[in-house]
Amino acid sequence: WRTGQMLDRTGTPIDPYARAAPRTPLRRIGEELLLAWTLLTRIPAPHFRLETKANLGSAFWAYPVIGAAVGGIGAAVHAASIAIGLGMLSSFALGLAAMALATGAFHEDGLADFMDGIGGGQSREHKLEIMRDSRLGTYGAMALIVFFVLSTTLLYELANTGWQPPLGGFAAVFICVGAMQRAAIGLPLVVLPPARSDGLAADTPNPNYRIFALGILIATFTSLILMGPGATLAVVAASLTAAIAVTWLAQRYLGGRTGDVLGAAASLAGVASLAALVIFGNV
């Protein structure tokens, strides 16, 4: 090992993700889907062994696919809550809670740590140290409260605009926003270098721009089918704007990305998407 990198006998860096040539393209697609599933959810996946060059960077295109599945879980819980007689507001809150449970509150934890670090540290090193601390600070607590309250109330306001997605009913909102949240992760992942030499962000290779574009296209196409062009434009613009803001803050105050930066980008992209849909529904 040299500077955290594995070398062969000639001193050439060894790609830890390198495997034998893929048996079929479908094998690599399946491995990348499972890698994205195990990263982004806490739902057990079938045991698998990497036999291709699939890695967490090349699997980025599948992040929106997994996000749509997580959104589907939220939509199912929301619909079940309505069916048993709960009110709209409670049903939205339970749908959001189900999504957080399915992911182990992965992105929400990142949002809280990111806000604690950006708000509390005096230097880059201090901010990164705060973000690694497992204790929840004031900025992080406030961020979580605002995130869940705002997400729930925005869903409720959207339901009261009278606008409905042309396909899939209100479940389409959960699915499309879930997909777009995970697509937003790609911006800091592509643009920023790791802020640390260890951790999730350092272990995740940068996806190339082709894979990044494919992830955005998958999320956008899903939204086009379920919600139509106007709503899709609003969601894409809002989520990417939120991701750009997080990327700028991370570059300025942290000097790069961490796993918490990626979680913050996903969380804020979701809130921004819902806000944009409410505005679209009221126009």
GUDRENTOR-531598 format. One record per residue: x, y, z negated of N, C-alpha, C in turn. Coordinates in pm, whole numbers, plus 50000, padded with zeros to 5 digits. Atoms other than C-alpha are relative to their C-alpha. Layout:
BEGIN
XYZXYZXYZ;...
//
This chain:
BEGIN
500854988050000500005000050000500895012550000;499314987250000501185035150076498965011050010;501014989350009499125065949977498594994450015;501345005750000496145043049927499624992750126;500335006449872496425027250272500774987050013;499345012949982497204990850354500815000150129;499125000549884500144985650590500424985750025;499455013149971501414955050772501515000449983;498565000750024505054943950770500795010250080;499314990149918505964968751041499685014349958;500384986650044504424997950852498815005750073;501184995449926501415000251084498764998849912;501215000750083498125009150907499074988850046;500965010849972495674980050884498605005349979;501404996050013492024987450947499294989949910;500635009750090490224971850646498684994650052;501285004449946487054968950853500164991450126;499775007349876488694951451149499664985249982;500365014150001487294917251225500214994450141;499925006149867487274893251514499015006750093;500914994249902485604904051833498584995049975;501375004250029481824903451795499574988550089;500525011049920480104871751904499025005250103;500964993749910477264891852052499775014149951;500354986650048476204928352041498934999649891;501055000950101473194917251837500574997149862;499365002950128475504904051565500485013049934;499514987450057477094938251521498845009049959;501174992050036473714955751525499424995149867;500535005550123472494932151254500885003149880;499094997050110475594937451042499935014849961;500084985750031475324975251070498685003549930;501264998050070471664974150970500104995549855;499875005250136472524953050665500955008749917;499114990950072475434976050572499255012749957;500784988150034473115006150587498974996949892;501015004050099470464987350388500624998749860;499365002050130472874977450109500545013249944;499524987050047474265012950092498875008749950;501044990050024471005032150092498834995249916;501095004950084468685009649893500564990949890;499655009650105468734988149581499174987250016;500795012049972466494961749738500964989350051;499045010449959468404928749768499904996750148;499925003749858469544920150119500534985850012;499435013349980470374885950262501525000449996;498545000650003473954875350202500544999250143;499425000449867476114882050505501505002349990;498564998449993479754881750606500335007450129;499654992149882481254907450841500864991850095;499235007049897482434891251162500295009050119;499744990249894482594922651377500735011949938;499354987950050484144957151341499015009849939;501004991450062480994970751179500535005749868;499644993850126481614995350894498975010749968;501004990250042479695022150705499965012250090;500014988949906480735048250960499294996350129;500655004249874479715028851270498534996749978;501405003450031476475019551090499135012349980;500794988050027475375055951061498715000550081;501204999649917472905051951348498824993249930;501055007550069470975027851120499485007249876;500454993050119470675052650831498555004950015;501404995649985467465068450973499024988350005;500885011849997466045033551033499684995649857;500215003750140466535025050666499195010849929;500774989050057465205059550572498524998950033;501405002049961462035052550767499364988749920;500525011250080461645019450582499735004449856;500224994850136462055036950246498785009249997;501204991849990459495062650357498744991750011;501155008949991457185034050444499604994549864;500315004550137457455021550086499245010949926;500714988950064456445055949960498595001650053;501334998949940453555057050205499074989049951;500835011150047452315022850095499545002149856;500384997450140452355032449726499005011449994;500964988849994450615065349807498624995150041;501285005149951447895047150003499334991049896;500555008850103447465020849730499455007949882;500464991650111447135047949465498685006850033;501274994049956444415065349665498894989449997;501005010649991442655031949714499444996149863;500495003850132442405025249340499355011649925;500754989050057440925059549275500805011349940;499214988850051443835081949179499865011950093;500094987849922443885117749296501185001650095;498994997949898445945131049584501345003849939;498744995250059448545148649367500734988649929;499395011450070449175118049147500524989750100;499595009949900449375095749453501285004250072;498764995149939452035117649613501174998349904;498935001550099454045117649291500444985549988;499665014250009453885079649272500724995250126;499305003549876454905076649637501455004449997;498624995150012457985098149574500784991849898;499335008050102458775078249260500374986250055;499715013149941458565045649456501215000850093;498844998349913461055058949711501285001249918;498824998650086463445069249434500374986649937;499745013250059463085034949273500644990750102;499475008849896463785017449604501475003050031;498614996049971467045036949646500855000949875;499254998150124468065037049281500275014749973;499834985550013467595075049289501405004250049;498664998149945470775074549498500255014550041;499824986449951470305108149668499725010349891;500344990750107468705125049368501165001449900;498824999450086471725116149154501085008750064;499034991749930473945131749419499635014749995;500454986250007471835163349421500325006049863;499764994950135472085166949042501495002449976;498564998450020475855161449036500565011450084;499544989349912476385184849330499685013649940;500394987250058474455212949163500775002949872;499204998150120476275207548833501405004850036;498644996449962479645209549009500095013950061;499974987149934478875239249231499695011349901;500394989650093477225258548948500895001549879;499304999550127479515249748660501505000950005;498545000449995483105245748776500625013450035;499284987649971485645273848788501014998350112;499055002749894487995257249033499554987650076;500355011849921487845230449300500174987349917;499745012050079489395204849068498994998549887;500975000450109487055214248783498624996050053;501305003649942484005211849009499934985150031;499975014249968485025177249130499974991549872;500025007250127485645166448771498604999749940;501374999450051482175178148666499094990750080;500845008549916480585160048960500214985249972;499735014050031482225127548855499494996249861;500505002650136480965131148495498584994450008;501315006449995477975108348438498945007749923;500974992350079476355133148199499305010350089;500794990549922473585155248336500085013849938;499894986350048474125192648307498745008150028;501174991449985471735222048310499635002150146;500294997649858472075229348682499414987450065;500505012449943471545192948770498584996849954;501345002650052468515189448543498975009050067;500924990849935466895220348689499794996350146;500125003949859467645208449042499054988250015;500885011749992465905175048977498555003849974;501374995750031462865191648820499395007350119;500504992349886462505216249107499794990950120;500105008949886463115188749363498724991849996;501175008650007460365165449241498705008149996;501224991750006457855192749156499715006050137;500194993749869458405210449487499604989950106;500355010349901458285178349691498554995749985;501385004250024455015167749528499015010750041;500934989349968453355201549562499985003150150;499984997849856454495205349923499184989450073;500845010549941452935171750010498525003049978;501394996650031449745182749838499525011850086;500364988549916449745216150022499854995850146;500095004749861450375198250351498684992750023;501275007149987447365175850289498825009550007;501084990150001445245206950235500035009650117;499994991449882446295223950558498994995350105;500915005549900443965201350753500734993650117;499235006149892446805190650985500244985349969;499725014350013447205153251041500894995650115;499195005549890449915135251239499114992350096;500865006949902448445121251562500064984949990;499885014450009449645086151482500504996249860;499535005050129449915068151150499445007049879;500564992950113447985092650937501095006549916;499034993150085449755107850639501224991449972;498825008750015452055077450620501125004550092;498984995449905453835092550921500915010449937;499194989750065455015121550703501084993549914;499025007150083456695098250453501084993650086;499065007349916458285077750730500955009350074;499174991049920459525106650944500945008249913;499134992350089460855127450655501074990949941;499015009550050462555096350513501104997550103;499015002149895464275090650847500875012450018;499244987749976465285127150890500955003149884;499104998150113466725128750537501314992550020;498785008049983469175100750616500795004550121;499274994649885470015115850954500815012349959;499314987950045470985148150773501324996849932;498735003950063473705128850587501155000950099;498965000749900475595126950913500785012750019;499304987549973476465163850933501225001749911;498774999150080478785166150630500924987950019;499185012049980479945130650703500885001350123;499244998249877481095140351053500965011949990;499254987449997482335175750987501095000749895;499104997850113484065173650649500934988149975;499135010850046487085153650533499634996349857;500265003450140486885135050201500685010149906;499434990650098487415158249904500914992849901;499175008250088488995129549706500614988750081;499385011549934491225100449794499304987049966;500765011850035488775076249634498535003749993;501444997450008485015072449596499294996050128;500835004449889482135065349832500335007350129;499764992349878482835093750076501344996450062;498685003749947486505084050107499974986150062;500095013749947485535047750169499114999050123;500895000149884483035057450440500685006850118;499364993849885484725063150777499075010150068;500814990449925483585093250977499404993150122;500555004949873481115082251243500435009350112;499674991049890482075095051584498755007650043;501134991249964479895121351748498934992550079;501005007949927478215095551971499064992949903;500825007050099477015075651669499165010149922;500754989550069476015107851490498815004550084;501084995849911473985118951792498934989250011;500975011049992472355084551813499114999849876;500804999550122471245087051449498995011250002;500924988649990469735121451505498894997050101;501005003349897468005108951821498984989849949;500945010050053466495078951639499005006749907;500904992950092465075101351365499055009150077;500824990849921463845126651622498954992550081;500935007949920462255100151845498894994349914;501025005050093460475084851546498995010849967;500904988850032459065118851457499155004050120;500774996549880458025126051815498834990450020;501065009949980456035093851834498885001849897;500985000050108454325097551496499375013649974;500504986850041453955135251450499855010050114;500144990749889454195151551792501155009850009;498834991349976456635177251937500095012049907;499944988150084455665207751730500504997049860;499575003950134456015190851393501444994950001;498645005249990459185173351510501015011450006;499094988549990460825206251606500185006649864;499944993950132459975220451264500854991849904;499285008850091461345190251077501484999550033;498605000849960464565187451279500735012949966;499364987250028465335224651250500215002049851;499914997850144464625225650876501024990749936;499085009550062466555194050786501455002950037;498634996949960469625203650988500475013149937;499634987650068469565238750839500424997249856;499645003850138469585223650489501344992849997;498735007249995472425200250586501165009450029;498964990149971474415229350730500355008049874;499774992450123473975248750404500824991849900;499255008750092475185219250194501444998050050;498665001849942478105213550431500875012349977;499254987450022479145250250404500415001349855;499684999150142478965249650024501104990049962;499005010250032480965217350008501375003850054;498734995949942483645230950240500605011649920;499494988350070483935263650051500464997049858;499735001850142483865251049694500694986749966;499425013250030485045214749718501124996350096;498985003249902487225214150027499744987350078;500325012349927485435183850168498734993749947;501235007050038482705158350117500274989949889;500035011150094481925134649833498674992850019;501295006749993479125109649790498875008849950;501024990850052477275136149589499595010450104;500314990549892477495160149883499024993750097;500905006949908475835134250105498614998549940;501305001150067473085128549849499275013249995;500634986750002472465165849816499475003850138;500464996949864472225169350194498704992850031;501225007749975469605141650211498835005749921;501094995150085467545155149919499485013550049;500434986649958467495191350035499424999950140;500605001349867466785180950393498564995449989;501385004550019463675163050266499085011249956;500824988750046462385193450078499805010250112;500104990349891463165216250372499044995050109;500895005749900461335192650610498545001449959;501384998750048458205192550394499535014550003;500354985849995458275230350365499705004350143;500234996549860458565233350743498694994350050;501275005849959455605209950790498815007749943;501074991850058453475230550552499825012850082;500094987749918454305262050750499394996850135;500555004149870453595243651075498514997249989;501425003350018450275230850937499135012149978;500774987750027449215265950836499955009650117;499954990849884450055282351168498774997850088;
//
